[in-house]
C-alpha cells in the first residue's frame, strides 16, 4: 500500500476518489469546515464539538462493525443477517 496518495497509481487513485463512500465523506468534511467557520461564540464551538464527536463515534462504530464482518468471513462464517450501517 502506497504511503501517500501521490504514490498511488493514477487508475487506483481515480477509483478511490470516485468511490461513493469517499465522496460522501468529502462532502461531510466540507460541511464541518463550513460549520466551524460559522462559529462565533463559545456556545457555537461547543455545539460544533458535539456534532463532530457524534460523527466520530458513528464512524468508529461503523468501522468496528466492518471489522467484525471481516473477521467473521475470515473464519469461514456466513454474513450476519443484519447488514452493518456503513
N, C-alpha and C positions, 0 to 999 in steps of 0.2 A: 504494500500500500504506500503510495507516494506521501511524503511528509507534508507537502504543500500542494494547494490546488494548482499552482503554476507548473508543478512537476507531473501532473496527471495528463495522460494522452488526451488530445482535443475531443475525440469522439466520446470518451468516457465522461469528460467534464461537461460536455454538451448534454449528455443523457442525465447527469446528476442535476444540473441546473434546471432542466425542463421537467424533472420529476414533480408530480403534484404535491407530494409531501414537502419538498424543499421550497416550492413556490408559495405554498400556504404559510410556511414558517417565515419566509422573507416578508410576506405581507404583514404577519403578526409583528415582526421586528420593526417594520416601518410604522405600524400603529403605536408601538411602545415608544418609539422615538418622538412621534408626534405628541403623544400624551405627556411625555416628560417635558417637552418644550412648553406645554400649556400650564405647567405647574408654576404657581406664583407665591403660594403661602405654605406654611408648614402642613396644613390640613390636606392640601393638594398632593404634597410629596408623600404623606402617609397613605393616602388613598392609592397613589401610584404604586408604592411599595407593596401594598396589599394585593393589588391586581397582578403585579409581577411575581410575587410569591405564589399566588394561586396558580398562575400559568406554569411556574417552575415545578410545583408539586404535581400538577396534572401530567407534565412531561415525564417526570420521574416515575409516576405510577404506570404510565403507558410503556416506558422503557422496561420496567420490571415485568409487566405482563408479556411483552415481546420476548424477553429473556426466558420466562417460564415456558412459553410455547416452543422456543428453540431447543431448550433442554429436553422437553418432552419428546420432541421429534427425534432428537439425537438418541434417546433411549429406545426408539422404535415404537413409541406410543402414538395413538391417534390424536388428531387435533381436538381441543376441547369443544364441547357443544356450543358454548357461547364464545363469540369472537371478541378478543380484547379490543377496546376502543383506542385505536392508534391515531 
